[in-house]
Amino acid sequence: MRHYEIVFMVHPDQSEQVPGMIERYSAIISAVKGTVHRLEDWGRRQLAYPIYKLQKAHYVLMNIEATQEVVDQLENQFRFNDCIIRAMVIRMKKAVTEASHMVRVKDDRREHRGEDVSHEISHDLEIRNTEG
């Protein structure tokens, strides 16, 4: 099995459907003994340029280990899901499990403001432990 990094962007009006999408895609991966190494929901973010006249999108990052057939199935799901405005799949040399730059910057900002991020970090770890 190979390692992949997947980023998909969801229409901002469909943000409430993101947890269901993540579950569905994770189930596809785990059904064939694949693994989700990292799963990050970045939330709504400003786009660098308009896509379909939209200025924002809901971003999700997944690092997975799966076969090419699973990746083809996921790409097919992305292509025919009207909620997903863009998706990108990149083959990686090894599994990436540490937090992405986006999450670290977000946590650093919260710590700077004095907000407690420990519950979110433990929640992310629980998600990773239940998936793997």
N, C-alpha and C positions, 0 to 999 in steps of 0.2 A: 504494500500500500504506500501511497505517496502523501506528502504533506501539501496542504493548500491554504492560502489565505483568501477569504471571501469577504468582500464589502458590498452591501447592497443598500440602496437608498429608496425609502418608501415615501410615497406622496404624503405631505404633511396633514392632509385631512383624514388619512387612514392610520394615524399613529396608534390609535387604540387597538388595532389589529396586529401590531408588531409582536407582542408576546405569543399570540397564536401561531404566527408565521415561524418564529424561532422554534417553538415546540415541534411544529410540523417538519421543519428542515432538520432539526436534531434527531427526530424519529426516523427520518429517511436514512440518515447517516448511521445511526446505531442499529438499524434493522439488518444491516449487512456487516456488522462487527466493525464499523468505523468508529472513530473517536473524535470528540470535540475537545480540543486542547485549550482553547480560549474562546470566550464568548463575551462580547462587550456591546452594550446598547448605549451608543453615544448620544441618543436623543436628537432633538431638532437642532439643526445647524444651518447657518447661512451658506448658500451656494456661491461659488466663485463667479458663476455666470448663470443666467436663467436657463432652465430646462423646462420645456413645455409651458413657458411663461410663469414658472414657479421660482420664488426667491429662496425658499427653504426646503429642506428634506429631513427625514428621520433616518439616521445612519445606524447600521448594525455591522459589527466586525466579527467574523468567525475564523478561527484557525482550526483546521480539521485534518484528520488522517483518514483517507478513504481511497477506494479504487476509482479508476477513470469512469467506470459506468455510473457510479454514484454522482460524480461531478457532472457528468452529462445530464443525468436526471435532474439535478439541482438547477443547472443552467436552463433546462427546458421549463422547469417550474417558474424560474425568474422571468423568462421570456413571455410566458402566457399569463402571468399575474399582472393585471392592470394597475395594482397598487404600487408595484416596484417600477420606479422610473429609470434606474440604472443599477447594474450589477457588474462586479469585476471579480474574476477568479485568477489567482496567481499561484503558480507552483513554487513551493519553497524547498530548500535543501534539507531543512530539519524542522522539528516541531517548535513552535513559538508559544511559550506559556506565560511569560512575564507580561505585566500590564503595558499597554501601549502608551505612546507619548500623550495621546489625547486624554487618557484617564489620569495619568500622572499629573498633567498640567491642571486638570479639573480638581484633583485632590489637593494639590499644592495651593491653589487659590482658596479652597475652603479652609485649609489649615491656617492660611494667612489671615483669613477673616475670623478664625476662632470656632468654626463649625466642627462638629464631631463627625468624622467620616469612618470611624471604626466599624459601625454597624453595616455600612455599605460594603466595606472590604470583606467582612465576614460573610455577608450575603453572597457576594461574588464567589468566594471560596466554596460555600455550600453548593452553589450551582455547579461549579466545576467538579466537586466531589461526587455529586449525585449523577452526573453525566458520564463520568469515567469509571 
